[in-house]
Amino acid sequence: MSTTLADVLAAAATLPVADQLALIDHLLEGIDETESLPELSEAWKTEIARRSAEYDAGGVTTVSWQEIRERWRATRNADG
């Protein structure tokens, strides 16, 4: 029997938060930084530069991770 990404994600979702965070750390440490990562498109590079400049100029208000997570959960719960 082959394990799929969906199986792994479902299993990871059942872990306590501390274990989920440890899993994230473990996965990030396992990424070989010498391996070539997919190249960003010019459109994404332009958008990143635009957003960075806007942030650096003080033209945006940031939102905490907690607020983003709460909004996402509210949206997800509203969808049923």
N, CA, C and O of each residue as an XYZ file, in Angstrom:
320
protein
N       0.838     -1.184      0.000
C       0.000      0.000      0.000
C       0.885      1.249      0.000
O       1.830      1.350      0.783
N       0.580      2.166     -0.854
C       1.359      3.382     -1.014
C       0.745      4.515     -0.194
O      -0.472      4.699     -0.191
N       1.589      5.267      0.496
C       1.127      6.420      1.272
C       1.109      7.636      0.364
O       2.080      7.912     -0.341
N       0.000      8.360      0.384
C      -0.120      9.558     -0.441
C       0.095     10.802      0.404
O       0.100     10.746      1.634
N       0.271     11.906     -0.269
C       0.393     13.183      0.429
C      -0.860     13.436      1.264
O      -0.765     13.926      2.389
N      -2.027     13.107      0.726
C      -3.280     13.306      1.460
C      -3.279     12.485      2.753
O      -3.757     12.954      3.786
N      -2.742     11.257      2.697
C      -2.662     10.418      3.900
C      -1.760     11.061      4.951
O      -2.092     11.108      6.135
N      -0.621     11.550      4.490
C       0.336     12.172      5.414
C      -0.264     13.425      6.039
O      -0.138     13.640      7.244
N      -0.914     14.251      5.227
C      -1.530     15.472      5.748
C      -2.641     15.163      6.741
O      -2.770     15.838      7.762
N      -3.443     14.146      6.445
C      -4.516     13.760      7.365
C      -3.931     13.286      8.692
O      -4.439     13.636      9.758
N      -2.875     12.499      8.629
C      -2.244     12.024      9.856
C      -1.610     13.178     10.630
O      -1.722     13.246     11.854
N      -0.944     14.080      9.915
C      -0.300     15.223     10.574
C      -1.323     16.116     11.261
O      -1.037     16.688     12.313
N      -2.505     16.240     10.683
C      -3.546     17.096     11.262
C      -4.043     16.571     12.600
O      -4.634     17.324     13.373
N      -3.817     15.301     12.886
C      -4.272     14.726     14.156
C      -3.251     14.906     15.271
O      -3.542     14.638     16.436
N      -2.054     15.360     14.912
C      -0.997     15.542     15.906
C      -1.266     16.766     16.775
O      -1.910     17.717     16.332
N      -0.774     16.744     18.010
C      -0.828     17.959     18.831
C      -0.036     19.077     18.144
O       0.862     18.806     17.347
N      -0.368     20.310     18.451
C       0.269     21.460     17.798
C       1.785     21.410     17.934
O       2.493     21.685     16.966
N       2.291     21.071     19.095
C       3.748     21.023     19.289
C       4.385     20.025     18.324
O       5.461     20.280     17.783
N       3.721     18.893     18.110
C       4.250     17.897     17.177
C       4.130     18.376     15.733
O       5.005     18.085     14.918
N       3.078     19.093     15.404
C       2.937     19.650     14.054
C       4.071     20.627     13.775
O       4.654     20.617     12.691
N       4.381     21.471     14.754
C       5.472     22.427     14.589
C       6.814     21.712     14.460
O       7.662     22.115     13.664
N       7.007     20.646     15.246
C       8.235     19.867     15.145
C       8.344     19.223     13.766
O       9.434     19.147     13.199
N       7.222     18.761     13.227
C       7.210     18.180     11.887
C       7.602     19.217     10.843
O       8.389     18.934      9.940
N       7.047     20.420     10.972
C       7.405     21.498     10.036
C       8.895     21.768     10.092
O       9.549     21.867      9.054
N       9.439     21.888     11.301
C      10.878     22.119     11.453
C      11.676     21.000     10.791
O      12.650     21.257     10.084
N      11.261     19.770     11.023
C      11.963     18.620     10.462
C      11.932     18.653      8.929
O      12.947     18.405      8.278
N      10.781     18.954      8.369
C      10.657     19.016      6.912
C      11.521     20.133      6.323
O      12.181     19.943      5.301
N      11.510     21.306      6.982
C      12.322     22.418      6.491
C      13.803     22.092      6.551
O      14.560     22.445      5.647
N      14.215     21.418      7.619
C      15.629     21.041      7.744
C      16.028     20.038      6.674
O      17.198     19.968      6.296
N      15.072     19.265      6.184
C      15.366     18.248      5.194
C      15.466     18.758      3.774
O      15.844     18.012      2.871
N      15.132     20.015      3.564
C      15.202     20.578      2.223
C      16.656     20.860      1.890
O      17.341     21.586      2.611
N      17.109     20.291      0.813
C      18.485     20.474      0.369
C      18.587     21.811     -0.352
O      18.117     21.960     -1.480
N      19.205     22.777      0.313
C      19.281     24.130     -0.253
C      20.211     24.214     -1.455
O      20.189     25.200     -2.193
N      21.024     23.190     -1.653
C      21.891     23.209     -2.822
C      21.141     22.734     -4.062
O      21.571     22.959     -5.194
N      20.011     22.072     -3.822
C      19.190     21.600     -4.943
C      18.458     22.780     -5.560
O      18.014     23.683     -4.852
N      18.338     22.771     -6.829
C      17.699     23.870     -7.542
C      16.210     23.927     -7.232
O      15.481     22.958     -7.444
N      15.772     25.062     -6.731
C      14.353     25.272     -6.480
C      13.709     25.841     -7.736
O      14.388     26.451     -8.562
N      12.403     25.646     -7.882
C      11.741     26.191     -9.072
C      11.952     27.706     -9.161
O      11.879     28.409     -8.153
N      12.207     28.189    -10.345
C      12.429     29.614    -10.584
C      11.094     30.353    -10.538
O      10.091     29.876    -11.069
N      11.094     31.517     -9.902
C       9.897     32.354     -9.893
C       9.719     33.005    -11.262
O      10.692     33.342    -11.937
N       8.473     33.172    -11.652
C       8.207     33.855    -12.917
C       8.530     35.335    -12.755
O       8.601     35.847    -11.638
N       8.720     36.007    -13.865
C       8.996     37.448    -13.822
C       7.823     38.196    -13.189
O       8.025     39.184    -12.482
N       6.606     37.731    -13.439
C       5.425     38.377    -12.851
C       5.475     38.311    -11.327
O       5.170     39.294    -10.652
N       5.863     37.138    -10.775
C       5.961     37.013     -9.321
C       7.095     37.874     -8.780
O       6.937     38.517     -7.743
N       8.234     37.897     -9.462
C       9.351     38.733     -9.009
C       8.944     40.205     -8.973
O       9.291     40.929     -8.039
N       8.217     40.636     -9.979
C       7.739     42.025    -10.038
C       6.773     42.306     -8.897
O       6.845     43.352     -8.252
N       5.874     41.367     -8.654
C       4.890     41.549     -7.573
C       5.565     41.578     -6.211
O       5.200     42.387     -5.358
N       6.539     40.711     -5.994
C       7.278     40.695     -4.731
C       8.002     42.024     -4.526
O       7.974     42.586     -3.431
N       8.642     42.519     -5.562
C       9.352     43.804     -5.467
C       8.375     44.935     -5.164
O       8.669     45.808     -4.347
N       7.206     44.923     -5.821
C       6.204     45.963     -5.596
C       5.716     45.942     -4.152
O       5.634     46.984     -3.500
N       5.393     44.753     -3.658
C       4.887     44.640     -2.282
C       5.956     45.005     -1.262
O       5.664     45.643     -0.251
N       7.195     44.599     -1.526
C       8.284     44.928     -0.605
C       8.498     46.433     -0.526
O       8.681     46.986      0.558
N       8.473     47.089     -1.677
C       8.644     48.545     -1.701
C       7.502     49.236     -0.978
O       7.720     50.199     -0.243
N       6.290     48.752     -1.181
C       5.120     49.328     -0.506
C       5.236     49.158      1.007
O       4.920     50.078      1.761
N       5.689     47.987      1.453
C       5.886     47.734      2.882
C       6.985     48.637      3.435
O       6.809     49.269      4.477
N       8.117     48.698      2.736
C       9.250     49.517      3.189
C       8.873     50.993      3.294
O       9.392     51.706      4.153
N       7.980     51.453      2.432
C       7.548     52.851      2.440
C       6.480     53.123      3.503
O       6.046     54.262      3.674
N       6.059     52.071      4.217
C       5.043     52.253      5.253
C       3.641     52.366      4.694
O       2.739     52.860      5.371
N       3.448     51.917      3.475
C       2.156     52.062      2.818
C       1.170     50.943      3.075
O       0.067     50.952      2.528
N       1.552     49.973      3.902
C       0.641     48.864      4.198
C       0.577     48.635      5.700
O       1.510     48.944      6.442
N      -0.530     48.096      6.112
C      -0.694     47.702      7.503
C      -0.580     46.190      7.557
O      -1.257     45.482      6.812
N       0.275     45.697      8.437
C       0.445     44.255      8.533
C      -0.636     43.651      9.425
O      -1.278     44.345     10.215
N      -0.818     42.355      9.279
C      -1.814     41.618     10.059
C      -1.086     40.466     10.740
O      -0.249     39.807     10.124
N      -1.399     40.224     11.999
C      -0.720     39.161     12.737
C      -1.150     37.792     12.216
O      -2.225     37.636     11.636
N      -0.284     36.808     12.437
C      -0.595     35.438     12.057
C      -1.875     34.974     12.761
O      -2.688     34.272     12.161
N      -2.055     35.354     14.007
C      -3.248     34.942     14.742
C      -4.514     35.453     14.055
O      -5.494     34.717     13.937
N      -4.500     36.703     13.602
C      -5.673     37.252     12.919
C      -5.919     36.562     11.579
O      -7.062     36.278     11.221
N      -4.857     36.299     10.852
C      -5.004     35.593      9.571
C      -5.613     34.220      9.807
O      -6.536     33.811      9.102
N      -5.096     33.517     10.797
C      -5.604     32.176     11.112
C      -7.068     32.233     11.528
O      -7.861     31.393     11.100
N      -7.442     33.207     12.353
C      -8.831     33.342     12.782
C      -9.756     33.635     11.597
O     -10.852     33.080     11.511
N      -9.319     34.495     10.693
C     -10.123     34.791      9.498
C     -10.304     33.544      8.642
O     -11.399     33.269      8.151
N      -9.217     32.791      8.468
C      -9.276     31.582      7.663
C     -10.230     30.561      8.299
O     -11.046     29.945      7.613
N     -10.113     30.399      9.608
C     -11.004     29.443     10.284
C     -12.456     29.868     10.189
O     -13.343     29.039      9.984
N     -12.698     31.168     10.338
C     -14.077     31.668     10.220
C     -14.630     31.414      8.834
O     -15.786     31.017      8.686
N     -13.810     31.643      7.815
C     -14.240     31.400      6.437
C     -14.492     29.921      6.215
O     -15.495     29.537      5.614
N     -13.590     29.102      6.696
C     -13.717     27.657      6.526
C     -14.970     27.145      7.235
O     -15.696     26.317      6.685
N     -15.232     27.635      8.459
C     -16.414     27.213      9.217
C     -17.691     27.711      8.553
O     -18.714     27.027      8.596
N     -17.648     28.887      7.944
C     -18.826     29.437      7.271
C     -19.183     28.629      6.042
O     -20.349     28.551      5.655
N     -18.157     28.017      5.418
C     -18.392     27.215      4.210
C     -18.944     25.838      4.527
O     -19.310     25.086      3.623
N     -19.004     25.509      5.802
C     -19.638     24.252      6.177
C     -18.713     23.163      6.440
O     -19.140     22.055      6.764
